[in-house]
Amino acid sequence: MCAQFFEFQEYKLKRQNGLPELDEGCLKTLYGYIQYLRNTELWFKGKPWAELTKEDIKRVYDDLEDGTIRTQRGGPVQNRVAYYNKIFKGKPFRLIGKDALAREVIEYSNHVRPPVRFVTEETFRRLVSAISGPEHLLLAWLAWDIGENIDSLLKLTARDFALQANRYTGEREYVIHLAATKLKRSRQTRSEVTLYPETARYADLVLMGLAPNDLVFPCGYRAAAKFLGNAVRRTRAVTMPNSDPVRWKDLRSGMACHLLRCGWTRDEVNARLGHTPHSDALDAYINFLALDREAPKQRMLESAAHSRVQSIRTPVSSPPTPGVNIRHSLPDQSEMLREELDSLRRQVQMLVQHLAR
């Protein structure tokens, strides 16, 4: 079954992506299926899949949904819907004639959204203060500035960086070209302008002397994870809202949240992340930050402020009393105030004399 399944997947991946041969992205997808199949084999305790009964499938399904089956880290399986769609209801069970049985059992499934997890700008700046070396600093600033996946950033070459002057401020900035061959398949090919002067400054230092096809970050993922982990431990940098240790992917979500706070629209942030314009990947963060609730409140405050300004500009005046001349009333009021002041002065003098006795 496995050989037939992987032949099918290889052919499918090549045709879906218009490739004559499998590329790195295809191989990662196939490796992911190996993990799916291996875990499913463990859950059924090595029983031949051709002999699986409805009760066997229901037991595994219930254990996944109830959290009885745990990951190596001790938590429940978060991507169980992927197992249902790709394995139980997918080609592997179809090849052994068990997919219809699985569909009878798995009538209900709830897609679990990943928890909200991001880094604030303050935490990021504290984090980079503990990182040394232009190459490491540039990688950290790019992860926060561009917001791309760490694996994609590590594939960048000097050719992918184009220096230019900002047409409004004249400051140095870089256009980062993100080609399809260096991105996850779900990401859009695009070019992004750097937002922070620190990114441009460290890029100037790192790119100096590199040939166009040289890797900008030859350190590799293991070294990148190590220096970030060291910085996290030194600064005790944690994510919002659950205070988890910072990972590379948290800088990407942190950038998105920061831009949303700065007034970028949902579609603008999605475009910078490489998502399709109407992707719902940001919804969990927008809801957590209550950003879609802030706009109505701002409109309410602006309306109230406008009303106050109008009331100040056009004060309400009471109509004059017939037969009363305002000019003539002012001296009368002054005379009355003068008499009250004299009376108060006399009372104070009498009190002083009384206390002196």
C-alpha positions in Angstrom: 0.0 0.0 0.0 2.7 2.5 1.0 4.6 2.1 -2.3 1.4 2.6 -4.3 0.5 5.6 -2.2 3.9 7.4 -2.6 3.9 6.8 -6.3 0.5 8.5 -6.4 1.7 11.4 -4.3 4.9 12.0 -6.3 2.9 12.1 -9.5 0.3 14.4 -8.0 2.9 16.8 -6.6 4.7 17.1 -9.9 1.5 17.7 -11.9 0.0 20.1 -9.3 3.1 22.3 -9.3 4.1 22.0 -12.9 7.4 20.3 -12.1 9.3 17.7 -14.2 11.1 16.5 -11.1 10.4 16.7 -7.4 11.9 19.8 -5.7 12.7 20.4 -2.0 9.1 21.5 -1.2 7.7 18.3 -2.7 10.2 16.2 -0.7 9.1 18.0 2.5 5.5 17.2 1.8 6.4 13.5 1.2 8.3 13.5 4.5 5.3 14.9 6.2 3.2 12.0 4.9 5.8 9.6 6.4 5.1 11.1 9.8 1.4 10.9 9.3 1.6 7.2 8.4 4.0 6.3 11.1 1.9 7.9 13.8 -1.3 6.3 12.5 0.4 2.9 12.6 1.3 3.4 16.3 -2.3 4.5 17.1 -3.6 1.2 15.7 -0.9 -0.7 17.6 0.5 -2.3 14.5 -2.7 -4.0 13.4 -2.8 -4.6 9.6 -4.9 -1.8 8.1 -6.8 -4.2 5.9 -8.1 -5.9 9.1 -9.3 -2.7 10.8 -12.9 -2.7 12.0 -15.3 0.2 12.6 -14.6 -0.2 16.4 -10.8 0.2 15.8 -11.3 3.4 13.8 -13.8 4.7 16.4 -11.4 4.0 19.3 -8.6 6.0 17.6 -11.0 8.8 16.6 -12.4 9.1 20.1 -8.9 9.0 21.7 -7.8 11.8 19.4 -10.9 13.9 20.1 -10.7 13.3 23.9 -7.0 14.1 24.1 -6.1 10.6 25.2 -3.5 10.3 22.4 -0.7 12.7 23.2 2.2 14.1 21.2 5.9 13.6 22.2 5.7 16.9 24.1 2.8 15.7 26.1 0.0 17.7 24.5 -3.1 16.7 22.5 -2.8 16.3 18.8 -3.6 19.7 17.3 -3.6 18.8 13.6 -6.0 15.8 14.0 -8.3 17.1 11.3 -5.3 16.8 8.9 -5.1 13.1 9.8 -8.8 12.6 9.2 -8.7 14.2 5.8 -5.3 13.0 4.5 -5.2 9.5 6.0 -8.5 8.2 7.3 -10.7 9.7 4.6 -7.9 10.0 2.1 -5.9 7.9 -0.3 -4.2 5.6 2.2 -7.5 4.2 3.5 -9.0 4.3 0.1 -6.4 2.0 -1.2 -7.3 -0.6 1.4 -11.1 0.0 1.1 -11.5 1.5 4.6 -12.2 5.1 3.7 -16.0 4.6 3.6 -15.9 3.0 7.1 -13.8 6.0 8.3 -16.4 8.4 6.9 -19.1 6.6 8.8 -17.2 7.1 12.1 -15.8 10.6 11.6 -18.9 12.5 10.9 -18.0 15.4 13.2 -14.6 17.1 13.4 -13.7 20.5 14.7 -10.8 22.4 13.2 -8.6 23.6 16.1 -7.1 27.0 15.4 -3.5 27.4 16.6 -3.4 29.6 19.8 -2.6 33.3 19.6 1.2 33.7 20.1 3.2 36.8 19.2 6.1 39.1 20.3 5.7 42.8 21.1 8.1 45.4 19.6 9.4 46.1 23.1 10.2 42.4 23.6 11.8 42.1 20.2 14.1 45.1 20.8 15.2 43.7 24.1 15.8 40.3 22.4 18.1 41.8 19.7 20.1 43.7 22.3 21.4 40.3 23.4 22.4 39.2 19.9 25.9 40.0 18.5 27.4 39.9 15.0 26.0 41.7 11.9 24.9 38.4 10.3 22.8 37.3 13.3 21.4 40.7 13.8 20.4 41.1 10.2 18.6 37.7 10.3 16.7 38.7 13.4 15.7 42.1 12.0 14.6 40.6 8.7 12.4 38.1 10.6 10.7 41.0 12.4 10.8 43.5 9.5 9.8 41.3 6.5 8.0 38.7 8.5 9.0 35.7 6.4 9.6 32.1 7.5 13.1 31.5 8.9 13.7 28.6 6.4 13.0 31.0 3.5 15.2 33.8 4.9 18.1 31.3 5.2 17.9 30.7 1.5 18.3 34.3 0.5 21.3 35.3 -1.6 22.9 38.7 -2.1 21.1 38.9 -5.4 17.8 39.0 -3.5 18.7 42.4 -1.9 18.3 45.6 -3.9 19.4 48.8 -2.3 17.4 52.0 -3.0 16.6 55.4 -1.5 13.2 56.0 -0.1 11.5 58.4 -2.4 9.8 60.3 0.5 12.6 60.5 3.1 15.7 59.7 1.0 16.8 57.1 3.6 18.5 53.9 2.6 16.3 50.9 2.3 16.3 47.4 0.7 13.8 45.7 -1.5 13.9 42.0 -0.6 12.9 39.7 -3.5 11.1 36.5 -2.3 11.1 34.0 -5.1 8.7 31.0 -5.2 11.6 28.6 -5.0 12.5 29.9 -1.6 9.0 30.1 -0.1 6.4 27.6 1.2 3.9 26.6 -1.4 1.2 28.5 0.4 3.1 31.8 0.2 2.9 34.4 -2.6 6.0 35.3 -4.6 6.6 39.0 -3.8 9.1 41.8 -3.1 9.0 43.7 0.2 10.6 47.0 1.2 12.4 47.0 4.5 10.7 49.2 7.2 13.4 49.7 9.7 16.7 51.6 9.4 18.4 48.9 11.5 17.6 46.3 8.8 19.3 48.4 6.1 22.3 49.2 8.3 23.1 45.5 9.1 22.4 44.6 5.4 25.0 47.1 4.4 27.6 45.4 6.6 26.7 41.8 5.7 26.3 42.2 2.0 29.7 44.0 1.6 32.0 41.8 -0.5 29.4 39.0 -1.2 29.0 37.7 -4.8 25.4 37.8 -6.2 24.9 34.1 -5.7 26.4 33.9 -2.2 24.1 32.9 0.6 23.6 35.8 3.0 23.2 33.5 5.9 25.4 30.4 5.6 25.0 29.6 9.3 22.0 27.3 8.7 18.9 26.6 10.8 20.6 24.9 13.7 23.0 27.8 14.4 20.1 30.3 14.0 18.0 28.4 16.5 20.9 28.2 18.9 21.8 32.0 18.9 18.1 32.9 19.2 17.7 30.5 22.1 20.7 32.0 23.9 19.3 35.5 23.5 15.9 34.3 24.7 17.4 32.8 27.9 19.6 35.9 28.6 16.7 38.4 28.2 13.9 36.0 29.4 11.9 37.1 26.3 8.4 35.6 26.2 5.4 35.8 23.9 2.0 37.2 24.5 -0.4 36.2 26.0 0.8 33.0 27.6 4.5 33.8 28.3 6.0 31.1 26.2 9.7 31.2 25.1 10.1 33.1 21.9 10.7 31.1 18.7 11.5 32.3 15.2 7.9 32.0 13.9 6.8 34.3 16.8 8.7 37.2 15.2 6.5 36.8 12.1 3.3 37.0 14.1 4.7 39.8 16.2 5.4 41.9 13.1 1.8 41.3 11.9 0.3 42.4 15.2 2.6 45.4 15.3 1.6 46.6 11.9 -2.0 46.1 12.6 -1.6 48.3 15.7 0.1 50.9 13.6 -2.9 51.2 11.3 -2.1 48.8 8.5 -5.2 47.1 7.0 -5.9 43.4 7.2 -5.2 43.0 3.4 -2.0 45.0 3.6 -0.6 42.8 6.4 -1.8 39.7 4.7 0.1 40.8 1.5 3.3 41.4 3.5 2.9 38.0 5.1 2.6 36.4 1.6 -1.0 35.3 2.1 -3.8 35.8 -0.3 -5.6 39.1 0.1 -8.7 37.5 1.8 -6.9 34.9 3.9 -8.3 34.4 7.4 -5.0 33.6 9.0 -4.9 36.9 10.8 -8.4 36.6 12.3 -7.3 35.1 15.6 -4.8 37.9 16.1 -7.2 40.7 15.1 -9.8 39.3 17.5 -7.3 39.0 20.3 -6.1 42.6 19.8 -9.7 43.8 19.5 -8.6 45.9 16.5 -11.9 45.4 14.6 -13.6 46.8 17.7 -11.4 49.9 18.0 -12.5 51.5 14.8 -16.2 51.9 15.9 -15.1 53.2 19.2 -12.8 55.7 17.5 -15.7 56.9 15.3 -17.8 57.3 18.4 -15.1 59.4 20.2 -14.6 61.5 17.1 -18.3 62.2 16.9 -18.5 63.2 20.6 -15.4 65.5 20.1 -17.0 67.1 17.1 -20.2 67.8 19.0 -18.2 69.4 21.8 -16.3 71.7 19.4 -19.6 72.7 17.8 -21.1 73.6 21.2 -18.1 75.8 22.0 -18.2 77.5 18.7 -21.9 78.3 19.0 -22.7 79.1 22.6 -26.4 79.1 23.6 -27.6 82.6 24.6 -30.8 83.3 26.5 -33.1 85.9 25.0 -32.9 89.4 26.6 -35.5 90.3 29.1 -37.9 93.0 27.6 -37.3 96.5 29.0 -33.9 95.7 30.5 -30.8 97.4 29.1 -27.8 95.2 29.6 -25.4 98.2 29.5 -27.3 99.9 32.3 -27.5 96.7 34.4 -23.7 96.3 34.6 -23.1 99.4 36.9 -25.9 98.2 39.2 -24.3 94.8 39.6 -20.9 96.4 40.4 -22.5 98.6 43.1 -24.1 95.5 44.7 -20.8 93.7 44.7 -19.1 96.7 46.3 -21.6 96.8 49.1 -21.3 93.1 49.8 -17.5 93.5 50.0 -17.7 96.4 52.5 -20.1 94.4 54.7 -17.7 91.4 54.7 -14.8 93.7 55.6 -16.7 95.1 58.6 -17.6 91.6 59.8 -13.9 90.6 59.7 -12.9 93.7 61.7 -15.5 92.9 64.4 -14.3 89.3 64.6 -10.7 90.4 65.1 -11.7 92.8 67.8 -13.7 90.1 69.6 -10.7 87.7 69.5 -8.3 90.4 70.9 -10.4 90.8 74.1 
